[in-house]
Amino acid sequence: MSLWEYANPRKFIATTDVVLPWFWAGTIACLVVGLIWGFFFTPDDFRQGSTVKIIYLHVPSALMAINAWLMMLVASLIWLIRRHHVSALAAKAAAPVGIAMTLIALLTGAIWGAPIWGKPWAWDPRLTSFLWLFLFYIGYIVLWQALDDMDTAADMTSILCLVGSVFALLSRYAFLFWNSGLHQEASLSLDKETNIADVFYYPLLLCIAGFVLLFITLVLVRTRMEIRARRMKALIARERMV
Amino acid sequence: MIAILTRDLRLAIRSGGGFGLSLMFFLIVVVLTPFAVGPEPQILSPIAGGILWLGAMLACLLSLDRIFALDYEDGSLDLLATAPIPMEGIVTVKALAHWLTTGLPLTLAAPAFGLLLDLPFSAFGLLTLSLALGTPALSMIGTFGAALTVGIKRGGLLLSLLVLPLYVPTLIFGAEVVRRGIEGLSIAPALMMLAGITAGSIALIPFAAAAAIRVGLR
C-alpha cells in the first residue's frame, strides 16, 4: 500500500467517492460557523470599525491563492517525474480555483482599501505580487486550453509552472525593491507576538480551515470531472474507430 | 552551431521584417509617447528611461514568435532536433540570433531615441548599459515562451500573455538602474540584480526551452 496507488484513476475515483461528502460537510460546517461567528459575534475594531470583518474572507483566500500555486507546482513535478495522469489533471483542476481565490483576495482587499486607505488600489509589493499571480494564472489556464493533446498540454504547463515559480519569487523580490509597502504585516504567524487579537483569531482560524477544505473539495470535484471528461474523449474516439 | 547562427542571421536580414521592424516599432512607441502625455520636458524627462525600457521590451516581444514558428512550419526544426547538437545548444543559438537582430539594435538606438524624450544627459550611459545587460535576458525568456507555444496555430497573443509576466523583474531592475542613476542614488544593487537575471536566464532557461521544444515536436 503506497500513496502512488491513488495515481490509478479508478482507485482515485473510488476513494474520493467515499471521502468527498465528508470534505463537503467539513467545508460547510467550518465556513458557516467561522463566517457567522466572525461577522456577528466579534466586536468592531476601534479604528477600522466593522470593515475589519472582511479579514475573514481576505486572509483565507489570499493564503489559498498562494497555496494553490504551490499545490500545482508539486503536482507538476510529480507529473514530470512519475507521469501520473491524475497528478497533471489535479494541477489543471486547481488553476481555476486558484485564480478565483486570487480574485477574491484582490477584490476584498480593494473593497477594504477604499475606505481605510482612501483608495482601492496601491502599487504595494503585496498587491502587485497578487496581480502578477493573477496574470500568471490566466497564462497557465490559457496554455492548457490552447493545446489539444492532453499529454503535450500537461508537459508544457508543467514546464511553465516550474519556470513561472522561479520568476514568481524573483518578481516578489523585485516588487519589494521597487516600491515600499502600504499593506500591513502578516495577520498571522507562528510567532505569537505579532498576531491579531484573540477575539478575531479563533473565528479566523476556522475560516482558514474552511477555505482549505473548500479548496481541497473543489480540486477533488474538478479532478474527478477531468478524469471523466478524458474517459469520455477516449470512448468517443473508440466509437469513431468502430 | 555557428552555421545555425549565420543561417538565422541571414534569414532575419534578407527576408525582411524582423531586423528593421522591431526597431521601427520602438521608434513609433517613443514618438507616440509625447502625443499622449504632452511635450513638456519636465513631464517627459522623468519618465523617459521607463518609456525607453518599456518600448524596447515591447519591440523585443514583437519578433518572438518568428524564432521557432517558421522553422516549425517548414520542418527544419525537426531536422535540427535530429542534428548532433543537443537541443539546448540550438535554443541558445536561436536566442543569440534573436538578440543580435533585436536586442543589440535596440540597445544601440536607445540613446538616439532618448534625445526625443529629453532623457537627462547623465543617464545616456546608464540606459545603454542597462539595456545591454537586460536585453539578453529578454531574448532568452522570450525564446522559452516561443518554445512553449511552438505547435500552436496563431500563438502570438498567447505568447505575449505568457512572456510578459516573466519580463517583469527584468523590466523593474532595468528601469530602476536608469531611474536611480538620474536621481543620483546608488545603482549597484539594481545593476547586479539585472546582471544576475541575465546570467541566470542564460544558464538555466535553455534546459526548460529545450524540454518544451522536445514536447512540442513529439
Interface residues (C-beta under 8 A of the other chain):
Chain A: W132 L135 F136 I138 G139 V142 L143 A146 L147 T152 D155 M156 I159 L160 L162 V163 G164 V166 F167 L170 S171 Y173 A174 F175 F177 W178
Chain B: F144 L148 T149 G151 I152 G155 L158 L161 L162 L164 P165 L166 V168 P169 I172 F173 E176 P189 A190 M193 I197 L204 I205 A208 A211 A212 V215 G216 R218
